[in-house]
Amino acid sequence: MDYETNLRAELEILRLHEKLDLLVAERLAGLEAKIDGLAQRT
């Protein structure tokens, strides 16, 4: 493999990590909202 191919692969991996980080953050925010809603009912 050459340098350019490795660089492209690394950039794609970084993009995938960013997407996963965003999805995890969104999911966490949703779970926190549900927990807050449950806490207010008690």
mmCIF entry with sequence, helices, sheets and N, C-alpha, C, O atoms, coordinates in Angstrom:
data_MODEL
# 
_entry.id   MODEL 
# 
_entity.id                         1 
_entity.type                       polymer 
_entity.pdbx_number_of_molecules   1 
# 
_entity_poly.entity_id                      1 
_entity_poly.type                           'polypeptide(L)' 
_entity_poly.nstd_linkage                   no 
_entity_poly.nstd_monomer                   no 
_entity_poly.pdbx_seq_one_letter_code       MDYETNLRAELEILRLHEKLDLLVAERLAGLEAKIDGLAQRT 
_entity_poly.pdbx_seq_one_letter_code_can   MDYETNLRAELEILRLHEKLDLLVAERLAGLEAKIDGLAQRT 
_entity_poly.pdbx_strand_id                 A 
# 
loop_
_entity_poly_seq.entity_id 
_entity_poly_seq.num 
_entity_poly_seq.mon_id 
_entity_poly_seq.hetero 
1 1  MET n 
1 2  ASP n 
1 3  TYR n 
1 4  GLU n 
1 5  THR n 
1 6  ASN n 
1 7  LEU n 
1 8  ARG n 
1 9  ALA n 
1 10 GLU n 
1 11 LEU n 
1 12 GLU n 
1 13 ILE n 
1 14 LEU n 
1 15 ARG n 
1 16 LEU n 
1 17 HIS n 
1 18 GLU n 
1 19 LYS n 
1 20 LEU n 
1 21 ASP n 
1 22 LEU n 
1 23 LEU n 
1 24 VAL n 
1 25 ALA n 
1 26 GLU n 
1 27 ARG n 
1 28 LEU n 
1 29 ALA n 
1 30 GLY n 
1 31 LEU n 
1 32 GLU n 
1 33 ALA n 
1 34 LYS n 
1 35 ILE n 
1 36 ASP n 
1 37 GLY n 
1 38 LEU n 
1 39 ALA n 
1 40 GLN n 
1 41 ARG n 
1 42 THR n 
# 
_struct_asym.id          A 
_struct_asym.entity_id   1 
# 
_struct_conf.conf_type_id            HELX_P 
_struct_conf.id                      HELX_P1 
_struct_conf.pdbx_PDB_helix_id       AA1 
_struct_conf.beg_label_comp_id       TYR 
_struct_conf.beg_label_asym_id       A 
_struct_conf.beg_label_seq_id        3 
_struct_conf.pdbx_beg_PDB_ins_code   ? 
_struct_conf.end_label_comp_id       ARG 
_struct_conf.end_label_asym_id       A 
_struct_conf.end_label_seq_id        41 
_struct_conf.pdbx_end_PDB_ins_code   ? 
_struct_conf.beg_auth_comp_id        TYR 
_struct_conf.beg_auth_asym_id        A 
_struct_conf.beg_auth_seq_id         3 
_struct_conf.end_auth_comp_id        ARG 
_struct_conf.end_auth_asym_id        A 
_struct_conf.end_auth_seq_id         41 
_struct_conf.pdbx_PDB_helix_class    1 
_struct_conf.details                 ? 
_struct_conf.pdbx_PDB_helix_length   39 
# 
_struct_conf_type.id          HELX_P 
_struct_conf_type.criteria    ? 
_struct_conf_type.reference   ? 
# 
loop_
_atom_site.group_PDB 
_atom_site.id 
_atom_site.type_symbol 
_atom_site.label_atom_id 
_atom_site.label_alt_id 
_atom_site.label_comp_id 
_atom_site.label_asym_id 
_atom_site.label_entity_id 
_atom_site.label_seq_id 
_atom_site.pdbx_PDB_ins_code 
_atom_site.Cartn_x 
_atom_site.Cartn_y 
_atom_site.Cartn_z 
_atom_site.occupancy 
_atom_site.B_iso_or_equiv 
_atom_site.pdbx_formal_charge 
_atom_site.auth_seq_id 
_atom_site.auth_comp_id 
_atom_site.auth_asym_id 
_atom_site.auth_atom_id 
_atom_site.pdbx_PDB_model_num 
ATOM 1   N N  . MET A 1 1  ? 0.837   -1.193 0.000  1.00 0.00 ? 1  MET A N  1 
ATOM 2   C CA . MET A 1 1  ? 0.000   0.000  0.000  1.00 0.00 ? 1  MET A CA 1 
ATOM 3   C C  . MET A 1 1  ? 0.871   1.241  0.000  1.00 0.00 ? 1  MET A C  1 
ATOM 4   O O  . MET A 1 1  ? 1.989   1.255  0.514  1.00 0.00 ? 1  MET A O  1 
ATOM 5   N N  . ASP A 1 2  ? 0.324   2.254  -0.584 1.00 0.00 ? 2  ASP A N  1 
ATOM 6   C CA . ASP A 1 2  ? 1.090   3.493  -0.604 1.00 0.00 ? 2  ASP A CA 1 
ATOM 7   C C  . ASP A 1 2  ? 0.557   4.472  0.430  1.00 0.00 ? 2  ASP A C  1 
ATOM 8   O O  . ASP A 1 2  ? -0.473  4.240  1.064  1.00 0.00 ? 2  ASP A O  1 
ATOM 9   N N  . TYR A 1 3  ? 1.268   5.548  0.578  1.00 0.00 ? 3  TYR A N  1 
ATOM 10  C CA . TYR A 1 3  ? 0.941   6.560  1.590  1.00 0.00 ? 3  TYR A CA 1 
ATOM 11  C C  . TYR A 1 3  ? -0.462  7.117  1.394  1.00 0.00 ? 3  TYR A C  1 
ATOM 12  O O  . TYR A 1 3  ? -1.211  7.273  2.359  1.00 0.00 ? 3  TYR A O  1 
ATOM 13  N N  . GLU A 1 4  ? -0.820  7.419  0.146  1.00 0.00 ? 4  GLU A N  1 
ATOM 14  C CA . GLU A 1 4  ? -2.122  8.028  -0.135 1.00 0.00 ? 4  GLU A CA 1 
ATOM 15  C C  . GLU A 1 4  ? -3.271  7.088  0.255  1.00 0.00 ? 4  GLU A C  1 
ATOM 16  O O  . GLU A 1 4  ? -4.282  7.532  0.800  1.00 0.00 ? 4  GLU A O  1 
ATOM 17  N N  . THR A 1 5  ? -3.115  5.816  -0.021 1.00 0.00 ? 5  THR A N  1 
ATOM 18  C CA . THR A 1 5  ? -4.140  4.834  0.345  1.00 0.00 ? 5  THR A CA 1 
ATOM 19  C C  . THR A 1 5  ? -4.290  4.756  1.854  1.00 0.00 ? 5  THR A C  1 
ATOM 20  O O  . THR A 1 5  ? -5.408  4.723  2.368  1.00 0.00 ? 5  THR A O  1 
ATOM 21  N N  . ASN A 1 6  ? -3.175  4.727  2.563  1.00 0.00 ? 6  ASN A N  1 
ATOM 22  C CA . ASN A 1 6  ? -3.218  4.688  4.027  1.00 0.00 ? 6  ASN A CA 1 
ATOM 23  C C  . ASN A 1 6  ? -3.871  5.942  4.592  1.00 0.00 ? 6  ASN A C  1 
ATOM 24  O O  . ASN A 1 6  ? -4.655  5.867  5.538  1.00 0.00 ? 6  ASN A O  1 
ATOM 25  N N  . LEU A 1 7  ? -3.552  7.076  4.022  1.00 0.00 ? 7  LEU A N  1 
ATOM 26  C CA . LEU A 1 7  ? -4.127  8.331  4.489  1.00 0.00 ? 7  LEU A CA 1 
ATOM 27  C C  . LEU A 1 7  ? -5.638  8.351  4.278  1.00 0.00 ? 7  LEU A C  1 
ATOM 28  O O  . LEU A 1 7  ? -6.385  8.778  5.159  1.00 0.00 ? 7  LEU A O  1 
ATOM 29  N N  . ARG A 1 8  ? -6.085  7.893  3.119  1.00 0.00 ? 8  ARG A N  1 
ATOM 30  C CA . ARG A 1 8  ? -7.529  7.831  2.854  1.00 0.00 ? 8  ARG A CA 1 
ATOM 31  C C  . ARG A 1 8  ? -8.228  6.912  3.849  1.00 0.00 ? 8  ARG A C  1 
ATOM 32  O O  . ARG A 1 8  ? -9.299  7.238  4.361  1.00 0.00 ? 8  ARG A O  1 
ATOM 33  N N  . ALA A 1 9  ? -7.621  5.776  4.116  1.00 0.00 ? 9  ALA A N  1 
ATOM 34  C CA . ALA A 1 9  ? -8.212  4.832  5.069  1.00 0.00 ? 9  ALA A CA 1 
ATOM 35  C C  . ALA A 1 9  ? -8.290  5.447  6.467  1.00 0.00 ? 9  ALA A C  1 
ATOM 36  O O  . ALA A 1 9  ? -9.307  5.311  7.147  1.00 0.00 ? 9  ALA A O  1 
ATOM 37  N N  . GLU A 1 10 ? -7.252  6.104  6.886  1.00 0.00 ? 10 GLU A N  1 
ATOM 38  C CA . GLU A 1 10 ? -7.246  6.736  8.206  1.00 0.00 ? 10 GLU A CA 1 
ATOM 39  C C  . GLU A 1 10 ? -8.305  7.829  8.301  1.00 0.00 ? 10 GLU A C  1 
ATOM 40  O O  . GLU A 1 10 ? -8.970  7.955  9.329  1.00 0.00 ? 10 GLU A O  1 
ATOM 41  N N  . LEU A 1 11 ? -8.469  8.614  7.253  1.00 0.00 ? 11 LEU A N  1 
ATOM 42  C CA . LEU A 1 11 ? -9.490  9.660  7.247  1.00 0.00 ? 11 LEU A CA 1 
ATOM 43  C C  . LEU A 1 11 ? -10.885 9.053  7.311  1.00 0.00 ? 11 LEU A C  1 
ATOM 44  O O  . LEU A 1 11 ? -11.755 9.574  8.009  1.00 0.00 ? 11 LEU A O  1 
ATOM 45  N N  . GLU A 1 12 ? -11.105 7.968  6.598  1.00 0.00 ? 12 GLU A N  1 
ATOM 46  C CA . GLU A 1 12 ? -12.404 7.307  6.638  1.00 0.00 ? 12 GLU A CA 1 
ATOM 47  C C  . GLU A 1 12 ? -12.690 6.756  8.032  1.00 0.00 ? 12 GLU A C  1 
ATOM 48  O O  . GLU A 1 12 ? -13.823 6.836  8.508  1.00 0.00 ? 12 GLU A O  1 
ATOM 49  N N  . ILE A 1 13 ? -11.694 6.208  8.675  1.00 0.00 ? 13 ILE A N  1 
ATOM 50  C CA . ILE A 1 13 ? -11.860 5.713  10.047 1.00 0.00 ? 13 ILE A CA 1 
ATOM 51  C C  . ILE A 1 13 ? -12.205 6.863  10.984 1.00 0.00 ? 13 ILE A C  1 
ATOM 52  O O  . ILE A 1 13 ? -13.070 6.717  11.847 1.00 0.00 ? 13 ILE A O  1 
ATOM 53  N N  . LEU A 1 14 ? -11.539 8.000  10.826 1.00 0.00 ? 14 LEU A N  1 
ATOM 54  C CA . LEU A 1 14 ? -11.861 9.171  11.650 1.00 0.00 ? 14 LEU A CA 1 
ATOM 55  C C  . LEU A 1 14 ? -13.299 9.618  11.436 1.00 0.00 ? 14 LEU A C  1 
ATOM 56  O O  . LEU A 1 14 ? -13.989 9.970  12.392 1.00 0.00 ? 14 LEU A O  1 
ATOM 57  N N  . ARG A 1 15 ? -13.753 9.607  10.197 1.00 0.00 ? 15 ARG A N  1 
ATOM 58  C CA . ARG A 1 15 ? -15.141 9.995  9.910  1.00 0.00 ? 15 ARG A CA 1 
ATOM 59  C C  . ARG A 1 15 ? -16.115 9.028  10.575 1.00 0.00 ? 15 ARG A C  1 
ATOM 60  O O  . ARG A 1 15 ? -17.129 9.452  11.130 1.00 0.00 ? 15 ARG A O  1 
ATOM 61  N N  . LEU A 1 16 ? -15.815 7.742  10.521 1.00 0.00 ? 16 LEU A N  1 
ATOM 62  C CA . LEU A 1 16 ? -16.680 6.750  11.159 1.00 0.00 ? 16 LEU A CA 1 
ATOM 63  C C  . LEU A 1 16 ? -16.728 6.950  12.670 1.00 0.00 ? 16 LEU A C  1 
ATOM 64  O O  . LEU A 1 16 ? -17.789 6.834  13.283 1.00 0.00 ? 16 LEU A O  1 
ATOM 65  N N  . HIS A 1 17 ? -15.583 7.248  13.265 1.00 0.00 ? 17 HIS A N  1 
ATOM 66  C CA . HIS A 1 17 ? -15.550 7.514  14.702 1.00 0.00 ? 17 HIS A CA 1 
ATOM 67  C C  . HIS A 1 17 ? -16.395 8.738  15.051 1.00 0.00 ? 17 HIS A C  1 
ATOM 68  O O  . HIS A 1 17 ? -17.098 8.742  16.061 1.00 0.00 ? 17 HIS A O  1 
ATOM 69  N N  . GLU A 1 18 ? -16.327 9.765  14.223 1.00 0.00 ? 18 GLU A N  1 
ATOM 70  C CA . GLU A 1 18 ? -17.140 10.966 14.465 1.00 0.00 ? 18 GLU A CA 1 
ATOM 71  C C  . GLU A 1 18 ? -18.630 10.637 14.398 1.00 0.00 ? 18 GLU A C  1 
ATOM 72  O O  . GLU A 1 18 ? -19.410 11.110 15.224 1.00 0.00 ? 18 GLU A O  1 
ATOM 73  N N  . LYS A 1 19 ? -19.023 9.829  13.419 1.00 0.00 ? 19 LYS A N  1 
ATOM 74  C CA . LYS A 1 19 ? -20.428 9.432  13.300 1.00 0.00 ? 19 LYS A CA 1 
ATOM 75  C C  . LYS A 1 19 ? -20.869 8.636  14.524 1.00 0.00 ? 19 LYS A C  1 
ATOM 76  O O  . LYS A 1 19 ? -21.947 8.868  15.072 1.00 0.00 ? 19 LYS A O  1 
ATOM 77  N N  . LEU A 1 20 ? -20.028 7.699  14.946 1.00 0.00 ? 20 LEU A N  1 
ATOM 78  C CA . LEU A 1 20 ? -20.368 6.897  16.124 1.00 0.00 ? 20 LEU A CA 1 
ATOM 79  C C  . LEU A 1 20 ? -20.453 7.758  17.377 1.00 0.00 ? 20 LEU A C  1 
ATOM 80  O O  . LEU A 1 20 ? -21.356 7.576  18.194 1.00 0.00 ? 20 LEU A O  1 
ATOM 81  N N  . ASP A 1 21 ? -19.529 8.687  17.535 1.00 0.00 ? 21 ASP A N  1 
ATOM 82  C CA . ASP A 1 21 ? -19.559 9.578  18.693 1.00 0.00 ? 21 ASP A CA 1 
ATOM 83  C C  . ASP A 1 21 ? -20.856 10.378 18.723 1.00 0.00 ? 21 ASP A C  1 
ATOM 84  O O  . ASP A 1 21 ? -21.453 10.557 19.784 1.00 0.00 ? 21 ASP A O  1 
ATOM 85  N N  . LEU A 1 22 ? -21.296 10.861 17.553 1.00 0.00 ? 22 LEU A N  1 
ATOM 86  C CA . LEU A 1 22 ? -22.539 11.628 17.476 1.00 0.00 ? 22 LEU A CA 1 
ATOM 87  C C  . LEU A 1 22 ? -23.737 10.752 17.835 1.00 0.00 ? 22 LEU A C  1 
ATOM 88  O O  . LEU A 1 22 ? -24.611 11.177 18.590 1.00 0.00 ? 22 LEU A O  1 
ATOM 89  N N  . LEU A 1 23 ? -23.781 9.534  17.299 1.00 0.00 ? 23 LEU A N  1 
ATOM 90  C CA . LEU A 1 23 ? -24.888 8.629  17.610 1.00 0.00 ? 23 LEU A CA 1 
ATOM 91  C C  . LEU A 1 23 ? -24.937 8.283  19.097 1.00 0.00 ? 23 LEU A C  1 
ATOM 92  O O  . LEU A 1 23 ? -26.016 8.236  19.688 1.00 0.00 ? 23 LEU A O  1 
ATOM 93  N N  . VAL A 1 24 ? -23.791 8.045  19.696 1.00 0.00 ? 24 VAL A N  1 
ATOM 94  C CA . VAL A 1 24 ? -23.744 7.730  21.127 1.00 0.00 ? 24 VAL A CA 1 
ATOM 95  C C  . VAL A 1 24 ? -24.201 8.927  21.947 1.00 0.00 ? 24 VAL A C  1 
ATOM 96  O O  . VAL A 1 24 ? -24.947 8.770  22.913 1.00 0.00 ? 24 VAL A O  1 
ATOM 97  N N  . ALA A 1 25 ? -23.763 10.110 21.574 1.00 0.00 ? 25 ALA A N  1 
ATOM 98  C CA . ALA A 1 25 ? -24.161 11.321 22.304 1.00 0.00 ? 25 ALA A CA 1 
ATOM 99  C C  . ALA A 1 25 ? -25.673 11.543 22.199 1.00 0.00 ? 25 ALA A C  1 
ATOM 100 O O  . ALA A 1 25 ? -26.318 11.900 23.185 1.00 0.00 ? 25 ALA A O  1 
ATOM 101 N N  . GLU A 1 26 ? -26.237 11.331 21.006 1.00 0.00 ? 26 GLU A N  1 
ATOM 102 C CA . GLU A 1 26 ? -27.683 11.484 20.832 1.00 0.00 ? 26 GLU A CA 1 
ATOM 103 C C  . GLU A 1 26 ? -28.448 10.462 21.668 1.00 0.00 ? 26 GLU A C  1 
ATOM 104 O O  . GLU A 1 26 ? -29.449 10.788 22.306 1.00 0.00 ? 26 GLU A O  1 
ATOM 105 N N  . ARG A 1 27 ? -27.972 9.241  21.655 1.00 0.00 ? 27 ARG A N  1 
ATOM 106 C CA . ARG A 1 27 ? -28.633 8.181  22.429 1.00 0.00 ? 27 ARG A CA 1 
ATOM 107 C C  . ARG A 1 27 ? -28.559 8.488  23.926 1.00 0.00 ? 27 ARG A C  1 
ATOM 108 O O  . ARG A 1 27 ? -29.540 8.316  24.649 1.00 0.00 ? 27 ARG A O  1 
ATOM 109 N N  . LEU A 1 28 ? -27.402 8.941  24.381 1.00 0.00 ? 28 LEU A N  1 
ATOM 110 C CA . LEU A 1 28 ? -27.232 9.290  25.785 1.00 0.00 ? 28 LEU A CA 1 
ATOM 111 C C  . LEU A 1 28 ? -28.164 10.433 26.182 1.00 0.00 ? 28 LEU A C  1 
ATOM 112 O O  . LEU A 1 28 ? -28.767 10.398 27.254 1.00 0.00 ? 28 LEU A O  1 
ATOM 113 N N  . ALA A 1 29 ? -28.282 11.437 25.329 1.00 0.00 ? 29 ALA A N  1 
ATOM 114 C CA . ALA A 1 29 ? -29.169 12.560 25.617 1.00 0.00 ? 29 ALA A CA 1 
ATOM 115 C C  . ALA A 1 29 ? -30.617 12.076 25.728 1.00 0.00 ? 29 ALA A C  1 
ATOM 116 O O  . ALA A 1 29 ? -31.358 12.531 26.600 1.00 0.00 ? 29 ALA A O  1 
ATOM 117 N N  . GLY A 1 30 ? -31.018 11.160 24.852 1.00 0.00 ? 30 GLY A N  1 
ATOM 118 C CA . GLY A 1 30 ? -32.363 10.612 24.924 1.00 0.00 ? 30 GLY A CA 1 
ATOM 119 C C  . GLY A 1 30 ? -32.601 9.834  26.204 1.00 0.00 ? 30 GLY A C  1 
ATOM 120 O O  . GLY A 1 30 ? -33.661 9.951  26.820 1.00 0.00 ? 30 GLY A O  1 
ATOM 121 N N  . LEU A 1 31 ? -31.630 9.049  26.601 1.00 0.00 ? 31 LEU A N  1 
ATOM 122 C CA . LEU A 1 31 ? -31.754 8.286  27.845 1.00 0.00 ? 31 LEU A CA 1 
ATOM 123 C C  . LEU A 1 31 ? -31.796 9.207  29.059 1.00 0.00 ? 31 LEU A C  1 
ATOM 124 O O  . LEU A 1 31 ? -32.553 8.965  29.999 1.00 0.00 ? 31 LEU A O  1 
ATOM 125 N N  . GLU A 1 32 ? -30.985 10.260 29.039 1.00 0.00 ? 32 GLU A N  1 
ATOM 126 C CA . GLU A 1 32 ? -31.000 11.218 30.144 1.00 0.00 ? 32 GLU A CA 1 
ATOM 127 C C  . GLU A 1 32 ? -32.365 11.902 30.248 1.00 0.00 ? 32 GLU A C  1 
ATOM 128 O O  . GLU A 1 32 ? -32.864 12.131 31.350 1.00 0.00 ? 32 GLU A O  1 
ATOM 129 N N  . ALA A 1 33 ? -32.965 12.227 29.107 1.00 0.00 ? 33 ALA A N  1 
ATOM 130 C CA . ALA A 1 33 ? -34.282 12.859 29.112 1.00 0.00 ? 33 ALA A CA 1 
ATOM 131 C C  . ALA A 1 33 ? -35.327 11.907 29.689 1.00 0.00 ? 33 ALA A C  1 
ATOM 132 O O  . ALA A 1 33 ? -36.206 12.328 30.442 1.00 0.00 ? 33 ALA A O  1 
ATOM 133 N N  . LYS A 1 34 ? -35.233 10.632 29.338 1.00 0.00 ? 34 LYS A N  1 
ATOM 134 C CA . LYS A 1 34 ? -36.173 9.651  29.880 1.00 0.00 ? 34 LYS A CA 1 
ATOM 135 C C  . LYS A 1 34 ? -36.003 9.508  31.389 1.00 0.00 ? 34 LYS A C  1 
ATOM 136 O O  . LYS A 1 34 ? -36.987 9.413  32.122 1.00 0.00 ? 34 LYS A O  1 
ATOM 137 N N  . ILE A 1 35 ? -34.763 9.493  31.847 1.00 0.00 ? 35 ILE A N  1 
ATOM 138 C CA . ILE A 1 35 ? -34.493 9.378  33.282 1.00 0.00 ? 35 ILE A CA 1 
ATOM 139 C C  . ILE A 1 35 ? -35.051 10.597 34.014 1.00 0.00 ? 35 ILE A C  1 
ATOM 140 O O  . ILE A 1 35 ? -35.665 10.467 35.073 1.00 0.00 ? 35 ILE A O  1 
ATOM 141 N N  . ASP A 1 36 ? -34.834 11.780 33.442 1.00 0.00 ? 36 ASP A N  1 
ATOM 142 C CA . ASP A 1 36 ? -35.371 13.002 34.056 1.00 0.00 ? 36 ASP A CA 1 
ATOM 143 C C  . ASP A 1 36 ? -36.889 12.944 34.130 1.00 0.00 ? 36 ASP A C  1 
ATOM 144 O O  . ASP A 1 36 ? -37.478 13.349 35.132 1.00 0.00 ? 36 ASP A O  1 
ATOM 145 N N  . GLY A 1 37 ? -37.529 12.439 33.069 1.00 0.00 ? 37 GLY A N  1 
ATOM 146 C CA . GLY A 1 37 ? -38.975 12.312 33.065 1.00 0.00 ? 37 GLY A CA 1 
ATOM 147 C C  . GLY A 1 37 ? -39.469 11.353 34.132 1.00 0.00 ? 37 GLY A C  1 
ATOM 148 O O  . GLY A 1 37 ? -40.478 11.611 34.788 1.00 0.00 ? 37 GLY A O  1 
ATOM 149 N N  . LEU A 1 38 ? -38.762 10.252 34.304 1.00 0.00 ? 38 LEU A N  1 
ATOM 150 C CA . LEU A 1 38 ? -39.135 9.284  35.339 1.00 0.00 ? 38 LEU A CA 1 
ATOM 151 C C  . LEU A 1 38 ? -38.933 9.871  36.738 1.00 0.00 ? 38 LEU A C  1 
ATOM 152 O O  . LEU A 1 38 ? -39.741 9.632  37.635 1.00 0.00 ? 38 LEU A O  1 
ATOM 153 N N  . ALA A 1 39 ? -37.868 10.630 36.920 1.00 0.00 ? 39 ALA A N  1 
ATOM 154 C CA . ALA A 1 39 ? -37.573 11.211 38.230 1.00 0.00 ? 39 ALA A CA 1 
ATOM 155 C C  . ALA A 1 39 ? -38.629 12.234 38.618 1.00 0.00 ? 39 ALA A C  1 
ATOM 156 O O  . ALA A 1 39 ? -38.930 12.384 39.803 1.00 0.00 ? 39 ALA A O  1 
ATOM 157 N N  . GLN A 1 40 ? -39.193 12.935 37.656 1.00 0.00 ? 40 GLN A N  1 
ATOM 158 C CA . GLN A 1 40 ? -40.207 13.954 37.939 1.00 0.00 ? 40 GLN A CA 1 
ATOM 159 C C  . GLN A 1 40 ? -41.549 13.318 38.299 1.00 0.00 ? 40 GLN A C  1 
ATOM 160 O O  . GLN A 1 40 ? -42.381 13.962 38.939 1.00 0.00 ? 40 GLN A O  1 
ATOM 161 N N  . ARG A 1 41 ? -41.770 12.078 37.903 1.00 0.00 ? 41 ARG A N  1 
ATOM 162 C CA . ARG A 1 41 ? -43.046 11.415 38.199 1.00 0.00 ? 41 ARG A CA 1 
ATOM 163 C C  . ARG A 1 41 ? -43.123 10.895 39.624 1.00 0.00 ? 41 ARG A C  1 
ATOM 164 O O  . ARG A 1 41 ? -44.211 10.624 40.131 1.00 0.00 ? 41 ARG A O  1 
ATOM 165 N N  . THR A 1 42 ? -41.984 10.755 40.264 1.00 0.00 ? 42 THR A N  1 
ATOM 166 C CA . THR A 1 42 ? -41.989 10.183 41.616 1.00 0.00 ? 42 THR A CA 1 
ATOM 167 C C  . THR A 1 42 ? -42.148 11.236 42.683 1.00 0.00 ? 42 THR A C  1 
ATOM 168 O O  . THR A 1 42 ? -42.170 10.912 43.871 1.00 0.00 ? 42 THR A O  1 
# 
